[in-house]
């Protein structure tokens, strides 16, 4: 049995928002994606970014929409998404089998699936269905919320 997803890694362009930051097209957040982001956060699922593009523009867009604080790790650059996901797993101290990846582009999902077969990949068109999947159903805890590793509530992005 696979472990529950502990971190959902997001591509941003055409997944979390409409448009592409690098092309300076509109970047209106998609409501189904925002609902999923919020719902999974309430269940204790971490969120991270593995996006291709210009880091400064992407960070500006995340801040502008008030979304930056939702992400525990942010990897933006021009390399392979699978390499970004490996770095995210290391940053957060999670096994690759507890990560999932959502992207609108089939080529990107295929690259991650081929390089990291233990990472679950989902199409952005199904983002609103993710909270219904068994992989995202965490046992609800009663009692105090455990302190994150090293006492930090989130890992800063550099």
DSSP file (Angstrom, degrees, kcal/mol; ACC not computed):
  #  RESIDUE AA STRUCTURE BP1 BP2  ACC     N-H-->O    O-->H-N    N-H-->O    O-->H-N    TCO  KAPPA ALPHA  PHI   PSI    X-CA   Y-CA   Z-CA
    1    1 A X              0   0    0      0, 0.0     2,-0.1     0, 0.0     0, 0.0   0.000 360.0 360.0 360.0 134.1    0.0    0.0    0.0
    2    2 A X        -     0   0    0      1,-0.1     3,-0.1    96,-0.0    96,-0.1  -0.451 360.0-110.0 -75.1 147.1    1.3    3.4   -0.9
    3    3 A X        -     0   0    0     94,-0.2    -1,-0.1    -2,-0.1     3,-0.1  -0.369  43.0 -90.9 -70.6 158.9    1.7    6.1    1.7
    4    4 A X        -     0   0    0      1,-0.1     2,-0.4    -2,-0.1   132,-0.2  -0.309  49.7 -93.4 -64.7 153.2   -0.6    9.0    1.7
    5    5 A X        +     0   0    0    130,-2.8    94,-0.2     1,-0.2     3,-0.1  -0.567  42.1 178.2 -70.5 124.8    0.5   12.1   -0.2
    6    6 A X        +     0   0    0     92,-3.0    40,-3.0    -2,-0.4     2,-0.4   0.645  69.0  27.6-100.5 -20.8    2.3   14.4    2.2
    7    7 A X  E     -ab  46  99A   0     91,-1.6    93,-2.0    38,-0.2     2,-0.6  -0.974  62.5-155.0-146.7 128.6    3.2   17.1   -0.4
    8    8 A X  E     -ab  47 100A   0     38,-2.6    40,-2.1    -2,-0.4     2,-0.5  -0.915  16.4-151.3-102.2 120.9    1.5   18.1   -3.7
    9    9 A X  E     -ab  48 101A   0     91,-3.4    93,-2.5    -2,-0.6     2,-0.4  -0.820  15.7-155.6 -96.1 126.7    3.9   19.7   -6.1
   10   10 A X  E     -ab  49 102A   0     38,-3.1    40,-2.4    -2,-0.5     2,-0.3  -0.835  18.5-150.8-107.9 135.7    2.3   22.2   -8.4
   11   11 A X        -     0   0    0     91,-1.9     5,-0.4    -2,-0.4    40,-0.2  -0.766  21.0-156.2 -82.6 149.0    3.2   23.6  -11.8
   12   12 A X    >>> +     0   0    0     -2,-0.3     5,-2.1     3,-0.2     3,-1.8   0.898  61.9  83.1 -98.1 -50.3    1.8   27.1  -11.9
   13   13 A X  B 345S-e   17   0B   0      1,-0.3    91,-0.4     2,-0.2     7,-0.2  -0.383 116.8  -8.9 -65.1 126.5    1.2   28.1  -15.5
   14   14 A X  T 345S+     0   0    0      3,-1.3    -1,-0.3     5,-1.2     4,-0.2   0.603 135.9  64.4  61.9  13.7   -2.1   26.7  -16.9
   15   15 A X  T <45S+     0   0    0     -3,-1.8    -3,-0.2     2,-0.5    -2,-0.2   0.600 114.4  15.8-124.5 -65.9   -2.4   24.7  -13.7
   16   16 A X  T  <5S+     0   0    0     -4,-1.3    14,-2.7    -5,-0.4     2,-0.3   0.821 138.8  16.0 -80.9 -32.7   -2.8   26.9  -10.7
   17   17 A X  B   <S-eF  13  29B   0     -5,-2.1    -3,-1.3    12,-0.3    -2,-0.5  -0.931  85.0-101.1-136.0 161.8   -3.6   29.9  -12.8
   18   18 A X  S    S+     0   0    0     10,-2.9    10,-0.2    -2,-0.3    -3,-0.1  -0.537  85.1  16.8 -74.7 145.8   -4.6   30.7  -16.4
   19   19 A X  S    S-     0   0    0     -2,-0.2    -5,-1.2     8,-0.2     2,-0.4  -0.184  88.2 -76.9  87.9-178.2   -1.9   31.9  -18.7
   20   20 A X      > -     0   0    0     -7,-0.2     5,-1.8     1,-0.1     4,-0.5  -0.991  21.4-149.4-130.1 124.8    1.9   31.8  -18.6
   21   21 A X  T > 5S+     0   0    0     -2,-0.4     3,-1.5     1,-0.2    -1,-0.1   0.921  98.3  52.9 -59.5 -46.7    4.0   34.1  -16.4
   22   22 A X  T 3 5S+     0   0    0      1,-0.3    -1,-0.2    30,-0.2    31,-0.1   0.841 110.5  47.2 -62.2 -34.8    7.0   34.1  -18.8
   23   23 A X  T 3 5S-     0   0    0     -3,-0.2    -1,-0.3     3,-0.1    -2,-0.2   0.479 108.7-126.2 -84.4  -2.2    4.8   35.1  -21.8
   24   24 A X  T < 5 +     0   0    0     -3,-1.5    -3,-0.2    -4,-0.5     2,-0.1   0.788  59.2 146.8  58.8  31.0    3.2   37.8  -19.7
   25   25 A X      < -     0   0    0     -5,-1.8    -1,-0.2     1,-0.2    -2,-0.0  -0.421  62.4 -64.3 -82.9 171.8   -0.3   36.5  -20.5
   26   26 A X        -     0   0    0     -2,-0.1    -1,-0.2     1,-0.1    -3,-0.1  -0.209  41.9-161.3 -57.5 144.6   -3.0   36.8  -17.8
   27   27 A X        +     0   0    0     -8,-0.1     2,-0.4    -3,-0.1    -8,-0.2  -0.408  23.3 162.6-125.7  56.1   -2.4   34.8  -14.6
   28   28 A X        -     0   0    0    -10,-0.2   -10,-2.9     1,-0.1    -2,-0.0  -0.640  43.8-114.5 -76.6 125.2   -5.8   34.7  -13.1
   29   29 A X  B     -F   17   0B   0     -2,-0.4     2,-0.5   -12,-0.3   -12,-0.3  -0.313  26.8-120.0 -60.8 141.6   -5.9   31.9  -10.4
   30   30 A X     >  -     0   0    0    -14,-2.7     4,-2.3     1,-0.1     5,-0.2  -0.716  13.5-141.2 -84.0 127.9   -8.2   29.0  -11.3
   31   31 A X  H  > S+     0   0    0     -2,-0.5     4,-2.5     1,-0.2     5,-0.2   0.891  99.6  52.5 -60.5 -43.1  -11.0   28.6   -8.7
   32   32 A X  H  > S+     0   0    0      1,-0.2     4,-2.1     2,-0.2    -1,-0.2   0.896 111.3  48.5 -60.3 -36.6  -10.9   24.7   -8.7
   33   33 A X  H  > S+     0   0    0      2,-0.2     4,-2.7     1,-0.2    -2,-0.2   0.908 111.0  49.6 -68.1 -41.6   -7.1   24.8   -8.1
   34   34 A X  H  X S+     0   0    0     -4,-2.3     4,-2.3     2,-0.2    -2,-0.2   0.894 110.6  50.4 -64.3 -39.2   -7.5   27.3   -5.2
   35   35 A X  H  X S+     0   0    0     -4,-2.5     4,-3.0     2,-0.2    -1,-0.2   0.920 112.4  46.9 -64.2 -42.9  -10.2   25.2   -3.6
   36   36 A X  H  X S+     0   0    0     -4,-2.1     4,-2.7    -5,-0.2     5,-0.3   0.916 110.6  52.5 -65.1 -42.9   -8.0   22.1   -3.8
   37   37 A X  H  X S+     0   0    0     -4,-2.7     4,-1.7     1,-0.2    -1,-0.2   0.925 115.0  41.9 -56.5 -46.7   -5.0   24.0   -2.4
   38   38 A X  H  X S+     0   0    0     -4,-2.3     4,-2.1     2,-0.2    -2,-0.2   0.928 114.5  49.9 -68.5 -47.0   -7.1   25.1    0.5
   39   39 A X  H  X S+     0   0    0     -4,-3.0     4,-0.9     1,-0.2    -2,-0.2   0.918 113.5  45.0 -60.2 -45.9   -8.8   21.8    1.1
   40   40 A X  H  <>S+     0   0    0     -4,-2.7     5,-2.5     1,-0.2     3,-0.3   0.860 109.5  56.1 -69.8 -34.1   -5.6   19.8    1.1
   41   41 A X  H ><5S+     0   0    0     -4,-1.7     3,-1.6    -5,-0.3    -1,-0.2   0.903 103.2  55.4 -61.3 -40.9   -3.9   22.3    3.3
   42   42 A X  H 3<5S+     0   0    0     -4,-2.1    -1,-0.2     1,-0.3    -2,-0.2   0.790 105.9  52.8 -61.8 -27.3   -6.6   21.9    5.9
   43   43 A X  T 3<5S-     0   0    0     -4,-0.9    -1,-0.3    -3,-0.3    -2,-0.2   0.441 125.4-102.1 -87.6  -0.9   -5.8   18.1    5.8
   44   44 A X  T < 5S+     0   0    0     -3,-1.6     2,-0.4     1,-0.3    -3,-0.2   0.569  71.5 146.6  93.0   8.6   -2.2   18.8    6.5
   45   45 A X      < -     0   0    0     -5,-2.5    -1,-0.3    -6,-0.1   -38,-0.2  -0.659  41.8-136.7 -79.2 130.8   -0.9   18.2    3.0
   46   46 A X  E     -a    7   0A   0    -40,-3.0   -38,-2.6    -2,-0.4     2,-0.4  -0.457  13.9-145.1 -79.9 159.5    2.1   20.5    2.2
   47   47 A X  E     +a    8   0A   0     23,-0.4    25,-3.4   -40,-0.2    26,-0.7  -0.972  19.1 174.1-128.1 144.9    2.3   22.3   -1.2
   48   48 A X  E     -ac   9  73A   0    -40,-2.1   -38,-3.1    -2,-0.4     2,-0.4  -0.910  23.9-124.8-141.3 167.4    5.4   23.1   -3.3
   49   49 A X  E     +ac  10  74A   0     24,-2.1    26,-2.5    -2,-0.3     2,-0.4  -0.967  20.6 174.9-120.7 131.4    6.1   24.5   -6.7
   50   50 A X  E     + c   0  75A   0    -40,-2.4     2,-0.3    -2,-0.4    26,-0.2  -0.848  30.4 157.4-128.5  95.0    8.2   23.0   -9.5
   51   51 A X  E     - c   0  76A   0     24,-2.6    26,-1.8    -2,-0.4     2,-0.5  -0.869  39.7-132.6-124.7 152.2    7.8   25.4  -12.3
   52   52 A X  E     + c   0  77A   0     -2,-0.3     2,-0.3    24,-0.2   -30,-0.2  -0.884  64.8  58.1-101.5 132.1    9.7   26.3  -15.4
   53   53 A X  S    S-     0   0    0     24,-1.9     2,-0.5    -2,-0.5    -2,-0.1  -0.943  92.0 -24.4 148.6-168.1   10.3   30.0  -16.1
   54   54 A X     >  -     0   0    0     -2,-0.3     4,-2.3     1,-0.1     5,-0.2  -0.683  48.1-149.2 -81.4 121.8   11.8   33.1  -14.7
   55   55 A X  H  > S+     0   0    0     -2,-0.5     4,-3.0     1,-0.2     5,-0.3   0.905  93.3  51.5 -60.9 -45.2   12.0   33.0  -10.9
   56   56 A X  H  > S+     0   0    0      1,-0.2     4,-2.3     2,-0.2    -1,-0.2   0.924 113.2  44.4 -61.8 -45.5   11.6   36.7  -10.3
   57   57 A X  H  > S+     0   0    0      2,-0.2     4,-2.1     1,-0.2    -1,-0.2   0.912 114.8  49.3 -64.6 -42.1    8.4   37.0  -12.4
   58   58 A X  H  X S+     0   0    0     -4,-2.3     4,-2.4     2,-0.2    -2,-0.2   0.932 111.8  47.6 -64.4 -45.4    7.0   33.8  -10.9
   59   59 A X  H  X S+     0   0    0     -4,-3.0     4,-2.6     1,-0.2     5,-0.2   0.906 110.2  53.4 -62.9 -40.6    7.6   35.0   -7.3
   60   60 A X  H  X S+     0   0    0     -4,-2.3     4,-2.7    -5,-0.3    -1,-0.2   0.912 110.0  47.9 -58.2 -43.1    6.1   38.4   -8.1
   61   61 A X  H  X S+     0   0    0     -4,-2.1     4,-1.8     2,-0.2    -2,-0.2   0.899 110.3  51.2 -68.2 -40.6    3.0   36.7   -9.4
   62   62 A X  H  <>S+     0   0    0     -4,-2.4     5,-2.8     1,-0.2     6,-0.9   0.932 114.3  44.2 -60.4 -45.7    2.7   34.4   -6.4
   63   63 A X  H ><5S+     0   0    0     -4,-2.6     3,-1.5     3,-0.2    -2,-0.2   0.918 109.4  56.4 -63.9 -43.6    3.0   37.4   -4.0
   64   64 A X  H 3<5S+     0   0    0     -4,-2.7    -1,-0.2     1,-0.3    -2,-0.2   0.860 111.8  42.4 -59.0 -37.0    0.6   39.5   -6.1
   65   65 A X  T 3<5S-     0   0    0     -4,-1.8    -1,-0.3    -5,-0.1    -2,-0.2   0.422 113.3-117.4 -89.7   1.3   -2.1   36.8   -5.7
   66   66 A X  T < 5S+     0   0    0     -3,-1.5    -3,-0.2    -4,-0.3    -2,-0.1   0.800  82.7 116.8  69.7  29.1   -1.3   36.2   -2.1
   67   67 A X    > < +     0   0    0     -5,-2.8     3,-1.8    -6,-0.2     4,-0.4   0.579  39.7  90.4-104.4 -12.9   -0.3   32.6   -2.7
   68   68 A X  G >  S+     0   0    0     -6,-0.9     3,-1.8     1,-0.3    -1,-0.1   0.884  83.7  56.4 -55.4 -43.4    3.3   32.6   -1.7
   69   69 A X  G 3  S+     0   0    0      1,-0.3    -1,-0.3    -7,-0.1    -2,-0.1   0.619  94.3  69.4 -67.4 -12.1    2.7   31.6    1.9
   70   70 A X  G <  S+     0   0    0     -3,-1.8     2,-0.4   -24,-0.0   -23,-0.4   0.644  88.9  77.4 -78.1 -13.9    0.8   28.5    0.8
   71   71 A X    <   -     0   0    0     -3,-1.8   -23,-0.2    -4,-0.4     3,-0.1  -0.841  56.8-165.7-109.7 132.2    3.9   26.8   -0.5
   72   72 A X  S    S+     0   0    0    -25,-3.4     2,-0.3    -2,-0.4    83,-0.2   0.724  82.7  16.5 -83.1 -24.2    6.6   25.2    1.7
   73   73 A X  E     -c   48   0A   0    -26,-0.7   -24,-2.1    81,-0.1     2,-0.4  -0.991  64.9-160.6-149.4 143.1    9.2   25.0   -1.1
   74   74 A X  E     +c   49   0A   0     -2,-0.3     2,-0.5   -26,-0.2    84,-0.2  -0.981   8.0 179.4-132.0 120.5    9.5   26.8   -4.4
   75   75 A X  E     +c   50   0A   0    -26,-2.5   -24,-2.6    -2,-0.4     2,-0.4  -0.967  12.3 165.3-120.2 111.8   11.7   25.6   -7.3
   76   76 A X  E     +c   51   0A   0     -2,-0.5     2,-0.3   -26,-0.2   -24,-0.2  -0.995  23.8  96.0-129.9 129.1   11.5   27.8  -10.4
   77   77 A X  E    S-c   52   0A   0    -26,-1.8   -24,-1.9    -2,-0.4    -2,-0.0  -0.933  77.7 -78.7-179.5-159.3   14.0   27.6  -13.2
   78   78 A X  S    S+     0   0    0     -2,-0.3   -26,-0.1   -26,-0.2     3,-0.1   0.307  87.6  99.0-112.6   7.8   14.7   26.1  -16.6
   79   79 A X  S    S-     0   0    0      1,-0.2    -2,-0.1     2,-0.1     2,-0.1  -0.092  84.9 -61.1 -85.6-173.2   15.7   22.5  -15.7
   80   80 A X     >  -     0   0    0      1,-0.1     4,-1.6   -28,-0.0    -1,-0.2  -0.408  37.6-133.5 -70.5 143.8   13.8   19.3  -15.6
   81   81 A X  H  > S+     0   0    0      1,-0.2     4,-2.5     2,-0.2     5,-0.2   0.860 105.8  60.3 -65.5 -35.3   10.7   19.1  -13.3
   82   82 A X  H  > S+     0   0    0      1,-0.2     4,-2.0     2,-0.2    -1,-0.2   0.894 103.9  49.8 -61.4 -38.7   11.9   15.7  -12.0
   83   83 A X  H  > S+     0   0    0      1,-0.2     4,-2.0     2,-0.2    -1,-0.2   0.894 110.1  51.0 -66.1 -39.0   15.1   17.3  -10.7
   84   84 A X  H  X S+     0   0    0     -4,-1.6     4,-2.3     1,-0.2    -2,-0.2   0.900 108.9  51.4 -62.7 -40.4   13.1   20.1   -9.0
   85   85 A X  H  X S+     0   0    0     -4,-2.5     4,-2.5     2,-0.2    -2,-0.2   0.888 107.3  52.3 -66.2 -39.3   10.9   17.5   -7.3
   86   86 A X  H  X S+     0   0    0     -4,-2.0     4,-2.0     2,-0.2    -1,-0.2   0.918 110.9  47.9 -61.9 -42.9   14.0   15.6   -6.0
   87   87 A X  H  X S+     0   0    0     -4,-2.0     4,-2.6     2,-0.2    -2,-0.2   0.891 110.5  51.9 -64.7 -39.0   15.3   18.9   -4.5
   88   88 A X  H  X S+     0   0    0     -4,-2.3     4,-2.5     2,-0.2     5,-0.2   0.932 108.0  51.2 -62.8 -45.7   11.8   19.6   -3.0
   89   89 A X  H  X>S+     0   0    0     -4,-2.5     5,-2.2     1,-0.2     4,-1.0   0.910 112.5  46.9 -58.2 -42.8   11.7   16.2   -1.3
   90   90 A X  H  <5S+     0   0    0     -4,-2.0     3,-0.2     3,-0.2    -1,-0.2   0.908 111.2  50.9 -65.1 -42.5   15.2   16.8    0.1
   91   91 A X  H  <5S+     0   0    0     -4,-2.6    -2,-0.2     1,-0.2    -1,-0.2   0.898 117.9  38.2 -60.9 -42.1   14.3   20.3    1.4
   92   92 A X  H  <5S-     0   0    0     -4,-2.5    -1,-0.2    -5,-0.2    -2,-0.2   0.544 107.5-123.0 -89.6  -7.5   11.1   19.0    3.1
   93   93 A X  T  <5 +     0   0    0     -4,-1.0     2,-0.3    -3,-0.2    -3,-0.2   0.861  64.2 138.0  69.7  35.5   12.7   15.7    4.3
   94   94 A X      < -     0   0    0     -5,-2.2    -1,-0.2    -6,-0.2     2,-0.2  -0.832  56.5-113.0-114.2 151.0   10.1   13.6    2.6
   95   95 A X    >   -     0   0    0     -2,-0.3     3,-2.0     1,-0.1     4,-0.1  -0.519  28.0-119.7 -75.2 149.6   10.4   10.4    0.6
   96   96 A X  G >  S+     0   0    0      1,-0.3     3,-1.6    -2,-0.2    -1,-0.1   0.791 111.2  66.0 -61.3 -27.2    9.6   10.6   -3.1
   97   97 A X  G 3  S+     0   0    0      1,-0.3    -1,-0.3    22,-0.1   -94,-0.2   0.562  96.6  56.1 -73.9  -5.6    6.8    8.1   -2.6
   98   98 A X  G <  S+     0   0    0     -3,-2.0   -92,-3.0   -93,-0.1   -91,-1.6   0.244  94.4  88.1-106.6  12.6    4.9   10.6   -0.5
   99   99 A X  E <   -b    7   0A   0     -3,-1.6    21,-1.6   -94,-0.2     2,-0.3  -0.819  53.1-169.7-109.5 150.9    4.9   13.3   -3.2
  100  100 A X  E     -bd   8 120A   0    -93,-2.0   -91,-3.4    -2,-0.3     2,-0.4  -0.931   9.2-149.3-131.8 158.2    2.4   13.9   -6.0
  101  101 A X  E     -bd   9 121A   0     19,-3.0    21,-2.9    -2,-0.3     2,-0.4  -0.993   5.7-165.2-133.6 134.6    2.8   16.3   -9.0
  102  102 A X  E     +bd  10 122A   0    -93,-2.5   -91,-1.9    -2,-0.4     2,-0.3  -0.984  20.7 152.9-124.5 130.8    0.1   18.2  -10.9
  103  103 A X  E     - d   0 123A   0     19,-1.9    21,-1.3    -2,-0.4    22,-0.2  -0.990  43.6-137.8-153.9 147.4    0.7   19.8  -14.3
  104  104 A X  S    S+     0   0    0    -91,-0.4     2,-0.6    -2,-0.3    21,-0.1   0.730  84.4  83.7 -77.7 -23.1   -1.4   20.7  -17.4
  105  105 A X     >  -     0   0    0      1,-0.1     4,-2.0    18,-0.0     3,-0.3  -0.730  63.5-157.3 -91.8 118.9    1.3   19.4  -19.8
  106  106 A X  H  > S+     0   0    0     -2,-0.6     4,-2.4     1,-0.2     5,-0.2   0.840  94.7  58.2 -59.6 -33.4    1.3   15.7  -20.6
  107  107 A X  H  > S+     0   0    0      2,-0.2     4,-2.1     1,-0.2    -1,-0.2   0.899 106.9  47.1 -64.1 -40.3    5.0   15.9  -21.6
  108  108 A X  H  > S+     0   0    0     -3,-0.3     4,-2.1     2,-0.2    -2,-0.2   0.908 112.4  48.8 -68.4 -42.3    6.0   17.2  -18.2
  109  109 A X  H  X S+     0   0    0     -4,-2.0     4,-2.7     1,-0.2    -2,-0.2   0.893 111.3  51.2 -63.8 -38.3    4.0   14.6  -16.4
  110  110 A X  H  X S+     0   0    0     -4,-2.4     4,-2.5     2,-0.2     5,-0.2   0.895 108.0  51.8 -66.1 -40.0    5.5   11.9  -18.6
  111  111 A X  H  X S+     0   0    0     -4,-2.1     4,-2.3     2,-0.2     5,-0.2   0.927 113.5  44.0 -62.2 -44.4    9.1   13.2  -17.8
  112  112 A X  H  X S+     0   0    0     -4,-2.1     4,-3.2     2,-0.2     7,-0.2   0.924 113.6  50.6 -66.8 -44.2    8.4   13.1  -14.1
  113  113 A X  H  < S+     0   0    0     -4,-2.7    -2,-0.2     1,-0.2    -1,-0.2   0.889 113.3  45.8 -60.6 -40.0    6.7    9.6  -14.3
  114  114 A X  H  < S+     0   0    0     -4,-2.5     3,-0.4    -5,-0.2    -1,-0.2   0.927 121.0  36.7 -69.9 -45.3    9.6    8.2  -16.3
  115  115 A X  H  < S+     0   0    0     -4,-2.3     2,-0.3     1,-0.2    -2,-0.2   0.839 132.7  25.6 -77.3 -34.0   12.3    9.7  -14.0
  116  116 A X    ><  +     0   0    0     -4,-3.2     3,-2.1    -5,-0.2    -1,-0.2  -0.654  64.5 173.1-132.3  74.9   10.5    9.2  -10.7
  117  117 A X  T 3  S+     0   0    0     -3,-0.4    -1,-0.1    -2,-0.3    -4,-0.1   0.689  77.6  63.1 -62.0 -17.2    8.0    6.4  -11.0
  118  118 A X  T 3  S+     0   0    0      2,-0.1     2,-0.5   -18,-0.0    -1,-0.3   0.633  84.9  88.3 -81.7 -12.4    7.2    6.6   -7.3
  119  119 A X  S <  S-     0   0    0     -3,-2.1     2,-0.3    -7,-0.2   -19,-0.2  -0.752  80.0-131.2 -87.1 126.4    5.8   10.1   -7.6
  120  120 A X  E     -d  100   0A   0    -21,-1.6   -19,-3.0    -2,-0.5     2,-0.4  -0.620  22.2-155.7 -78.9 133.7    2.1   10.2   -8.5
  121  121 A X  E     -d  101   0A   0     -2,-0.3     2,-0.3   -21,-0.2   -19,-0.2  -0.913  10.4-173.4-116.6 138.0    1.3   12.5  -11.4
  122  122 A X  E     -d  102   0A   0    -21,-2.9   -19,-1.9    -2,-0.4     2,-0.3  -0.959  26.0-115.8-130.9 146.4   -2.1   14.1  -12.1
  123  123 A X  E >   -d  103   0A   0     -2,-0.3     3,-1.8   -21,-0.2   -19,-0.2  -0.583  23.1-129.0 -78.2 140.9   -3.5   16.2  -14.9
  124  124 A X  G >  S+     0   0    0    -21,-1.3     3,-1.9     1,-0.3     4,-0.2   0.800 105.6  68.8 -61.0 -29.4   -4.4   19.8  -14.1
  125  125 A X  G 3  S+     0   0    0      1,-0.3    -1,-0.3   -22,-0.2     3,-0.2   0.716 102.6  47.0 -64.2 -17.0   -7.9   19.3  -15.6
  126  126 A X  G X> S+     0   0    0     -3,-1.8     3,-1.9     1,-0.2     4,-0.7   0.191  75.2 114.7-105.5  14.8   -8.6   16.9  -12.7
  127  127 A X  G X4 S+     0   0    0     -3,-1.9     3,-0.8     1,-0.3     4,-0.4   0.822  71.4  58.7 -59.0 -33.0   -7.3   19.2   -9.9
  128  128 A X  G 34 S+     0   0    0     -3,-0.2    -1,-0.3    -4,-0.2     3,-0.2   0.677 103.5  54.2 -70.9 -15.4  -10.8   19.6   -8.4
  129  129 A X  G X> S+     0   0    0     -3,-1.9     3,-1.7     1,-0.2     4,-0.6   0.607  82.0  89.7 -91.4 -14.0  -11.0   15.8   -8.0
  130  130 A X  G X< S+     0   0    0     -3,-0.8     3,-1.5    -4,-0.7     6,-0.3   0.871  80.4  57.2 -55.9 -43.0   -7.8   15.3   -6.0
  131  131 A X  G 34 S+     0   0    0     -4,-0.4    -1,-0.3     1,-0.3    -2,-0.1   0.732 103.4  57.2 -62.7 -17.4   -9.3   15.8   -2.5
  132  132 A X  G <4 S+     0   0    0     -3,-1.7    -1,-0.3    -4,-0.1    -2,-0.2   0.638  85.7  99.5 -85.3 -14.5  -11.7   12.9   -3.3
  133  133 A X  S X< S-     0   0    0     -3,-1.5     3,-1.5    -4,-0.6     4,-0.2  -0.444  79.1-126.8 -75.4 145.1   -8.9   10.4   -4.0
  134  134 A X  G >  S+     0   0    0      1,-0.3     3,-1.5     2,-0.2    -1,-0.1   0.807 106.5  67.5 -60.1 -29.4   -7.8    8.0   -1.2
  135  135 A X  G 3  S+     0   0    0      1,-0.3  -130,-2.8  -131,-0.1    -1,-0.3   0.742 104.1  44.3 -63.0 -22.0   -4.2    9.1   -1.6
  136  136 A X  G <  S+     0   0    0     -3,-1.5     2,-0.9    -6,-0.3    -1,-0.3   0.280  86.4 103.5-106.4   8.8   -5.2   12.5   -0.2
  137  137 A X    <   -     0   0    0     -3,-1.5     2,-0.3    -4,-0.2  -133,-0.0  -0.808  53.4-171.9 -95.7 103.5   -7.4   11.3    2.7
  138  138 A X        -     0   0    0     -2,-0.9     2,-0.2     1,-0.1    -2,-0.1  -0.696  31.8-102.6 -95.0 146.3   -5.4   11.7    5.8
  139  139 A X        -     0   0    0     -2,-0.3     2,-0.3     1,-0.1    -1,-0.1  -0.490  40.9-120.2 -64.7 129.7   -6.5   10.4    9.2
  140  140 A X        -     0   0    0     -2,-0.2     2,-0.3     1,-0.0    -1,-0.1  -0.569  27.6-143.1 -75.7 134.1   -7.8   13.2   11.2
  141  141 A X        -     0   0    0     -2,-0.3     2,-0.4     2,-0.1    -1,-0.0  -0.692   5.1-150.5 -97.2 147.8   -5.9   13.7   14.4
  142  142 A X        +     0   0    0     -2,-0.3     2,-0.2     2,-0.1     0, 0.0  -0.928  63.0  33.1-111.8 146.1   -7.4   14.8   17.7
  143  143 A X  S    S-     0   0    0     -2,-0.4    -2,-0.1     2,-0.0     3,-0.1  -0.605 104.3 -14.1 106.3-171.5   -5.2   16.7   20.1
  144  144 A X  S    S-     0   0    0     -2,-0.2     2,-0.3     1,-0.1    -2,-0.1  -0.284  70.4-106.8 -69.4 151.2   -2.5   19.3   19.5
  145  145 A X        -     0   0    0      1,-0.1    -1,-0.1    -4,-0.0     3,-0.1  -0.608  43.1-111.8 -73.4 131.1   -0.9   19.7   16.1
  146  146 A X        -     0   0    0     -2,-0.3     2,-0.3     1,-0.1    -1,-0.1  -0.315  31.8-104.0 -66.2 149.2    2.6   18.3   16.2
  147  147 A X        -     0   0    0      1,-0.1     3,-0.1    -3,-0.0    -1,-0.1  -0.556  39.4-115.7 -71.5 131.8    5.5   20.7   15.9
  148  148 A X    >   -     0   0    0     -2,-0.3     3,-2.3     1,-0.2    -1,-0.1  -0.180  51.1 -68.0 -61.2 162.2    7.1   20.6   12.5
  149  149 A X  G >  S+     0   0    0      1,-0.3     3,-1.5     2,-0.2    -1,-0.2  -0.243 123.0   5.2 -53.6 137.0   10.7   19.4   12.2
  150  150 A X  G 3  S-     0   0    0      1,-0.3    -1,-0.3    -3,-0.1     3,-0.1   0.575 122.2 -81.7  62.5  11.0   13.1   21.8   13.8
  151  151 A X  G <  S+     0   0    0     -3,-2.3     2,-0.4     1,-0.2    -1,-0.3   0.509  92.6 133.7  78.6   3.8   10.2   23.8   15.0
  152  152 A X    <   -     0   0    0     -3,-1.5    -1,-0.2     1,-0.1     3,-0.1  -0.736  48.0-154.0 -91.6 135.9    9.7   25.7   11.8
  153  153 A X  S    S+     0   0    0     -2,-0.4     2,-0.3     1,-0.2    -1,-0.1   0.751  80.0   8.0 -78.2 -24.8    6.2   26.1   10.4
  154  154 A X  S    S-     0   0    0     -6,-0.1     2,-0.6   -82,-0.0    -1,-0.2  -0.990  74.2-115.5-152.9 155.3    7.4   26.4    6.8
  155  155 A X        -     0   0    0     -2,-0.3   -63,-0.0   -83,-0.2   -64,-0.0  -0.831  37.6-126.4 -92.8 121.6   10.6   26.1    4.9
  156  156 A X        -     0   0    0     -2,-0.6     2,-0.4   -83,-0.1   -82,-0.1  -0.358  17.3-128.5 -69.1 148.6   11.6   29.4    3.3
  157  157 A X              0   0    0      1,-0.1   -82,-0.1   -86,-0.1    -1,-0.1  -0.802 360.0 360.0 -95.0 137.0   12.3   29.6   -0.4
  158  158 A X              0   0    0     -2,-0.4    -1,-0.1   -84,-0.2   -83,-0.1   0.376 360.0 360.0-111.8 360.0   15.6   31.1   -1.5
